[in-house]
Amino acid sequence: MREAVAKRLIELMEQKNLTLNGLARLAAIPPSTLKNIIYGKSRNPGVVTIKLLCDGMDITITEFFNSPIFTELGMEEIE
């Protein structure tokens, strides 16, 4: 799941032409927090952080998780 969240963030940043620092600024979170999520240092990004990132990209949480990246995950990968 951690890798799927990171992949989805990268995908959305590319679609919206955002840099890591640019998204962090829009989401009002420290760039280090976003870097930790993307580079796998954050083992469990919180829902509040994901919501802030979604707000920064002007999307809903539903839109964030509505991706083949998540629908292809097996249940064992989510646990």
Buried (B, 14 or more C-beta within 10 A) or exposed (E): EBEBBBBBBEEBBEEBEBEBEBBBBBBEBEBEBBBBBBEEEBEEBEEEBBBBBBBBBEBEEEEBBEBEBBEEEEEEEEE
